[in-house]
């Protein structure tokens, strides 16, 4: 559907940008981008293909957007950005230091380190996302899944990884594919047929 020459999907993507400006103005100022890459990389995204859940026999991966925290010959680890856990955040002893960088501007930290930084006024709470669990792949496993067509790989802006993925006007999966452009716009459209 189009009104005033602007596709409704593009208008709703603009709504995502405006929402980010309200939620985290400094992150919004960095801009949002994504482009396809020929292979996965640390700090990049994996986007589930429409066939991915069937190929991998795992419906939980439907329209999953995964941030790869590590990728190398020994395997890969990723966090699903667009799946709320429904868990309540509690206190747990221990934790990771803030110094574990994934890519520039994106770090992994334990809950206590993050809470301490916020309470001390060193960092705003909006700079943190909490995850419970991770996806893991053994050596060569992710490449094999990609060869079977389960995933697309992309590089992306820090702002795309750190923004809230809940209650977006355009779901994160669709937004990333639209940002990637080309053939991926068609995939995004196909995943939401009848929604335009």
C-alpha positions in Angstrom: 0.0 0.0 0.0 1.2 3.5 -0.8 0.0 6.9 0.1 1.5 10.1 -1.1 4.1 8.1 -3.1 5.7 6.7 0.1 5.4 2.9 0.7 3.8 2.3 4.2 6.8 0.0 5.2 9.2 3.0 4.6 6.9 5.3 6.6 6.8 2.8 9.6 10.7 2.4 9.4 10.8 6.2 9.8 8.5 5.7 12.9 11.2 3.3 14.3 13.8 6.1 13.9 11.6 8.6 15.7 10.9 6.2 18.5 14.7 5.7 19.0 15.1 9.5 19.1 12.7 9.6 22.0 14.2 6.5 23.8 17.9 7.3 23.3 18.7 10.5 21.4 22.5 10.0 21.4 22.1 6.5 19.9 19.7 7.8 17.3 22.2 10.5 16.3 24.7 7.8 15.2 22.4 6.7 12.4 21.1 3.2 11.6 22.4 1.1 8.7 22.9 -2.6 7.7 24.3 -4.3 4.7 24.7 -7.9 3.6 28.1 -9.6 4.2 29.3 -12.8 2.4 30.0 -14.5 5.8 29.3 -14.1 9.5 31.6 -11.9 11.6 31.9 -11.0 15.2 29.8 -7.9 15.9 27.6 -8.7 12.9 24.0 -10.0 12.6 22.4 -13.2 11.6 18.9 -12.8 10.2 16.8 -15.9 10.0 15.6 -16.6 6.5 11.9 -17.4 5.9 12.9 -21.1 5.6 15.4 -21.0 8.5 13.1 -22.4 11.2 12.1 -25.3 8.9 15.7 -26.0 7.8 16.8 -26.0 11.4 13.7 -27.6 12.8 13.3 -24.8 15.4 10.3 -22.6 15.4 11.9 -20.3 18.0 14.1 -18.9 15.3 11.2 -17.5 13.3 12.3 -14.0 12.2 15.1 -14.1 14.7 17.8 -11.3 14.6 21.0 -12.6 16.2 24.0 -10.4 17.3 27.2 -12.4 17.0 29.3 -11.8 20.1 32.0 -14.1 18.8 32.8 -16.0 15.6 35.9 -17.9 14.6 37.3 -21.3 13.8 36.3 -22.7 17.2 32.7 -21.8 16.7 30.2 -18.9 17.2 28.1 -17.4 20.0 25.1 -15.1 19.4 22.3 -13.3 21.3 18.8 -13.0 19.9 18.0 -9.3 19.9 14.2 -9.5 19.2 13.0 -12.1 21.8 12.0 -11.0 25.3 12.7 -13.6 27.9 9.8 -12.8 30.2 12.2 -13.2 33.1 12.5 -10.7 36.0 16.0 -9.4 36.5 17.4 -10.4 39.9 20.7 -10.2 41.6 23.3 -12.9 41.0 26.8 -13.0 42.5 29.7 -12.5 40.2 29.6 -11.0 36.8 31.8 -10.0 33.9 33.9 -6.9 33.8 32.9 -4.0 31.5 36.1 -4.4 29.5 34.9 -7.3 27.3 34.5 -5.5 24.0 32.7 -7.2 21.1 33.1 -4.3 18.6 33.8 -0.6 19.2 31.0 0.8 21.4 29.5 -2.6 22.2 30.6 -4.4 25.4 29.5 -7.4 27.4 29.2 -7.1 31.1 27.6 -9.0 34.0 24.6 -7.6 35.7 26.5 -6.4 38.8 29.0 -4.4 36.7 26.2 -2.9 34.7 24.1 -2.0 37.7 27.2 -0.5 39.5 28.0 1.7 36.5 24.4 3.0 36.3 24.2 3.6 40.1 27.5 5.4 40.1 26.2 7.7 37.3 29.0 6.5 34.9 26.5 5.2 32.3 22.8 5.7 31.6 20.5 2.6 32.1 19.4 3.0 28.4 22.9 1.9 27.4 22.3 -1.6 28.6 20.4 -4.7 27.3 20.1 -7.8 29.4 20.0 -11.3 27.9 19.4 -14.8 29.4 21.0 -17.5 27.3 22.7 -17.6 24.0 22.9 -19.5 20.7 26.1 -21.5 20.2 27.6 -23.2 17.1 30.5 -25.6 17.0 33.3 -25.3 14.4 31.9 -24.9 10.9 28.3 -25.4 12.1 27.1 -21.8 11.4 28.7 -21.8 7.9 26.9 -25.1 7.1 23.5 -23.6 8.3 24.2 -20.6 6.1 25.0 -22.8 3.1 21.6 -24.5 3.6 19.9 -21.1 3.5 18.9 -20.8 7.1 20.6 -17.4 7.8 21.6 -14.1 6.1 24.7 -12.4 7.4 25.0 -8.6 7.8 27.2 -5.9 9.2 25.3 -3.2 11.0 25.5 0.0 13.0 25.9 -0.1 16.8 22.6 1.7 17.2 20.7 -1.2 15.5 22.2 -3.6 18.1 21.6 -1.5 21.1 18.2 0.0 20.5 15.1 -1.6 22.1 13.6 -4.2 19.9 10.2 -4.4 21.6 7.0 -2.7 20.4 8.6 -1.2 17.3 6.3 0.1 14.6 8.3 -2.1 12.2 9.6 -5.4 13.7 13.4 -5.6 13.9 13.6 -8.5 11.5 11.8 -6.6 8.8 13.7 -3.4 9.5 17.1 -5.0 9.2 16.2 -6.7 5.9 14.8 -3.4 4.5 18.0 -1.6 5.5 20.1 -4.3 3.7 18.2 -3.4 0.5 18.2 -5.3 -2.8 16.8 -8.8 -2.7 16.3 -8.6 1.1 13.5 -6.0 0.7 11.5 -8.6 -1.1 12.2 -11.2 1.7 11.0 -8.6 4.2 7.8 -8.0 2.2 7.2 -11.7 1.7 7.4 -12.3 5.5 4.6 -9.7 6.0 2.4 -10.3 3.0 -1.0 -8.6 3.5 0.5 -6.2 6.0 1.2 -3.4 3.5 
